């Protein structure tokens, strides 16, 4: 077996876009903990940014500390699996938003999506998601969407009632069927992957995917090696297409390592 050597380089960018007065997305880049999160808030007035900010804060707090006194549920789970860590971080975020709604009824309609990744040794990644923010894997010229949107149009596509292109133009395309901030039990999707040399992992809010199609995203990633330039071009493409919504992207690039850093000892280079 040939050992692949690469280092994971990361970058992220959140942009207001060209039509919205505020940026309701939240972005977390925490390479020291291998944690990257995109949240897309919703809910009128300041609700969207409050919800996405609370979620980002709760997820970071949980993943980096997992302190018992921060845990509002009956029993602190004994967590060793990254999937459990992210799932419980999402449950905590959900609870924090629901609590805030209780104390501030003016924010009753707020909620947020979440797509989060934990980067582990050897390029292994665990992803968790709720809502229509997405994760994509670009590998050897092919772009694959790892997440399946929790949205009304995607449910129709899954049932065969709408085609993918009809879904993209549908007036209900912004209706999401799962979000953080619900008093009901929350179901969190978890996906595991292992990055290989040359791969790009992309997290994004729908301000990117609503404006830029997969072919264009793939083209940008195929022709970039620098994470910062990739983010600039992705956000630039969304704005060039109209920038109707807030645009947030985070990328992890498994760059072939010049210094011979092995995947198992892969380090993360941060640039923000
Ligand atoms: Ca959005």
Boltz pocket constraint, residues with backbone or C-beta under 6 A from the ligand:
constraints:
  - pocket:
      binder: B
      contacts: [[A, 40], [A, 41], [A, 205], [A, 206], [A, 207], [A, 245], [A, 246]]
      max_distance: 6.0
